[in-house]
């Protein structure tokens, strides 16, 4: 295998990993919202949160979710989890989301539109 073939294979492998993480993030985020959003709205809660532990998710999932973390409150993210993963049915009930990292888990918080 020459270097050109090796690089093409590396790109294909990377893209497959990214796609795997993308599919998982979409599935888990929307399953969580489907299971909790109606109850949270009925109880007039301002937010709902879900924790993803490193040992419970795949590496591509962890890497994909990590790409949504904002380092500090002054940084503008280049990607938004609401735009990329939340299904259209849930968006009218949400005003935003935040992804926060900790050493062993990632916290995803969705802020509810309770007007």
Buried (B, 14 or more C-beta within 10 A) or exposed (E): EEEEEEEEEEEEEEEEBBEBBBEBBBEBBBEBBEEBBEEBBEEEEEBBBBEBEBEEBEEBBBBBBEBBBBEEEEEEEEEEBBEBBBEEEBEEBBBEBBBBBEEEBBBBBBBBEEE
